[in-house]
């Protein structure tokens, strides 16, 4: 069980720390940062992670991650229930709109289910701080779904006043969950493409990675291009592949992963990237790895550059 007293005390202390002139927004940020550091939540997160990762989803798992879209699917799906509930809230202020508002409340409750599935699948592949914050996000959304379910039941019995009150309470819970989701996405970078900065950190031109005889066929090697680590794989005598080394999913070191069948597998979460073009063909990664063009100079050195970088 999670020691709730200890957890609440830690979060409360974090909100008060050095907060003499802090506004409400800053204190809220400190609370969310404290949740991310609350190791007590691991007692809940660890078994939930095993359950989600153990689901026999097959290829559907990649779809739920959003691989066909090139970015997480979860943020797209949540627009439907949130939009339905927000619209229901507007109609609750318009006389004579009870039936339409009730329908929208039901639409939100039903469509929250697939949005939640995508969120849980993503959550199970995140690091500890994000998973802890994700539990708070999930709890807020679960509260919203419960409140809206009760709202729909009240409206169906003709108790529209109670239904509206429960609906606005649900909207408050959903809004809180959305704010926590924003914290996850933007402050903790959950779901973001971790390789996007590579294109802006590499200087134009060719960069020497080492002599050809330093690279063994079929083995991964790590080299630096400026401040950016890259993965080098010698596939054949004169065939080299160079990708950004840090995985687009969570910056795992691909040079420490397994190279087989023309692909490399990230050792952290199992994302699989094709060496020939960096394309993500498996695992939770939704973005490909930046790929470098290669050549051999007259001195027998392997060189690489980003395509179009001059």
Residue pairs with C-beta under 8 A, 6 or more apart in sequence:
1 43
2 40
2 41
2 43
2 44
3 40
6 40
7 38
7 40
7 41
10 34
10 38
10 40
11 31
11 34
11 35
11 38
13 34
14 30
14 31
14 33
14 34
15 27
15 30
15 31
15 34
16 27
17 30
19 26
19 27
19 30
22 30
29 183
29 187
32 133
32 136
32 180
32 183
32 187
35 41
35 132
35 133
35 136
36 129
36 130
36 132
36 133
36 188
37 129
37 132
38 132
39 128
41 131
41 132
41 135
42 128
42 132
44 135
45 128
45 131
45 132
45 135
48 124
48 135
49 123
49 124
49 131
52 120
52 121
52 123
52 124
53 124
53 125
55 61
57 64
57 121
61 121
62 68
62 282
62 283
63 73
64 73
64 117
64 118
64 121
64 122
65 72
65 73
65 118
65 121
65 122
65 125
65 284
65 286
66 72
66 73
66 74
66 76
66 118
66 286
67 280
67 285
67 286
69 76
69 286
70 286
70 287
71 191
71 193
71 286
71 287
72 118
72 122
72 191
72 286
73 118
74 115
74 118
74 119
74 122
74 191
75 181
75 185
75 191
77 111
77 114
77 115
77 118
78 115
78 119
78 178
78 181
80 107
80 108
80 111
80 115
81 107
81 108
81 109
81 111
81 112
81 115
81 174
82 108
82 174
82 178
84 104
84 105
84 107
84 108
84 111
85 104
85 105
85 108
85 144
85 148
85 167
85 170
85 171
85 174
86 171
87 104
88 101
88 102
88 104
88 105
88 108
88 167
89 167
89 168
89 171
91 97
91 100
91 101
91 104
92 101
92 164
92 167
92 168
98 155
98 160
101 155
101 164
101 167
102 152
102 155
102 156
102 163
105 148
105 151
105 152
105 155
105 163
105 167
106 152
108 148
109 145
109 148
109 149
109 152
112 141
112 144
112 145
116 138
116 141
119 134
119 137
119 138
119 141
120 138
121 284
122 190
122 191
122 284
123 130
123 131
123 134
123 138
124 131
125 249
125 250
125 269
125 284
126 134
126 190
126 250
127 250
129 188
130 184
130 188
130 190
133 180
133 183
133 184
133 188
134 184
134 190
136 180
137 177
137 180
137 181
137 184
138 177
140 173
140 174
140 176
140 177
140 180
141 173
141 174
141 177
143 170
143 173
143 177
144 170
144 171
144 173
144 174
144 177
145 170
146 170
147 166
147 167
147 169
147 170
147 173
148 166
148 167
148 170
150 166
151 162
151 163
151 164
151 166
151 167
151 170
152 163
154 160
154 162
154 163
154 166
155 163
184 190
184 191
185 191
185 192
191 286
193 248
193 286
193 287
194 246
194 247
194 248
194 249
194 250
194 251
195 244
195 246
195 247
195 248
195 287
195 289
195 290
196 287
198 228
198 244
198 290
198 306
199 290
199 306
201 226
201 227
201 228
202 225
202 226
202 228
202 305
202 306
202 309
203 226
203 309
204 305
204 309
204 310
205 305
205 309
205 310
206 295
206 297
206 303
206 304
206 305
207 225
207 226
207 303
207 304
207 305
208 297
208 301
208 302
208 303
209 223
209 225
209 230
209 232
209 242
209 301
209 302
209 303
209 304
210 221
210 223
210 232
210 301
210 302
211 300
211 301
211 302
212 296
212 300
212 301
212 302
213 300
214 221
215 221
215 232
215 234
215 240
215 302
216 234
217 234
217 235
217 236
217 237
218 233
218 234
218 235
218 259
219 233
219 234
219 259
220 231
220 232
220 233
220 254
220 255
220 256
220 257
220 259
220 264
221 231
221 232
221 233
221 234
221 255
222 229
222 230
222 231
222 232
222 245
222 253
222 255
223 229
223 230
223 232
224 230
225 292
225 304
228 244
228 245
229 244
229 245
229 246
229 253
229 255
230 242
230 243
230 244
230 245
230 292
230 304
231 241
231 242
231 243
231 244
231 245
231 254
231 255
231 264
231 289
232 240
232 241
232 242
232 302
232 304
233 240
233 241
233 242
233 259
233 264
233 275
234 240
235 241
235 262
235 275
238 296
240 294
240 302
241 275
241 276
241 291
241 294
242 291
242 292
242 294
242 304
243 254
243 264
243 273
243 275
243 278
243 289
243 290
243 291
243 292
244 278
244 289
244 290
245 253
245 254
245 255
246 252
246 253
246 254
247 253
247 254
247 266
247 268
247 269
247 271
247 273
247 285
247 289
248 271
248 280
248 285
248 286
248 287
248 288
248 289
249 266
249 268
249 269
249 271
249 283
249 284
249 285
249 286
249 287
250 268
250 269
252 266
252 267
252 268
252 269
252 271
253 266
253 267
253 268
254 264
254 266
254 273
254 289
256 267
257 264
257 265
257 266
257 267
258 264
258 265
258 267
259 275
262 274
262 275
262 276
263 272
263 273
263 274
263 275
263 281
263 282
264 272
264 273
264 275
265 271
265 272
265 282
265 283
266 272
266 273
266 283
266 285
269 283
269 284
269 285
270 282
270 283
270 284
271 280
271 282
271 283
271 284
271 285
272 280
272 281
272 282
272 283
273 279
273 280
273 281
273 285
273 288
273 289
274 281
277 288
277 291
278 288
278 289
278 290
278 291
279 288
280 286
280 287
280 288
280 289
290 306
291 307
292 304
292 305
292 306
292 307
293 304
293 305
293 306
293 307
294 302
294 303
294 304
295 302
295 303
295 304
296 302
296 303
297 303
